[in-house]
């Protein structure tokens, strides 16, 4: 898309407007979501593969408060602003928007993506928003997981070798 990094991090409203224009051009909108606290090879492989499933790849990023609710008080390691910037820096990611809820359901209903993509640790029937996307003719895709690649595993390894939690 050629946009600057900060141009790729949008509010829900700005993103919806942008996506509506892209839809009119016949573009397929792909969506994923997550915490992406410490970026690792599993994330990048997943994001690169997800990008290939459509024309425009949108990433819904859990806010700091949302990550804390899901992962505990010691998370996230990196702030939402830092995580958004790192993700927007990736060629595979066209747009990033932040959501504060524990699930992306409201965001999915608002943006109406054509495809939701999740990692191999998800079962298709458990993907939040999958049922609503299918109602408007969209689909849910599961990408292969990279064995052992997780932020939690990285944190555990750092603590084991470099300090205490």
Beta strands, then each sheet from edge to edge (+ up, - down):
strand 1: 29-34
strand 2: 56-62
strand 3: 95-99
strand 4: 115-118
strand 5: 139-142
sheet 1: 3+ 2+ 1+ 4+ 5+
end
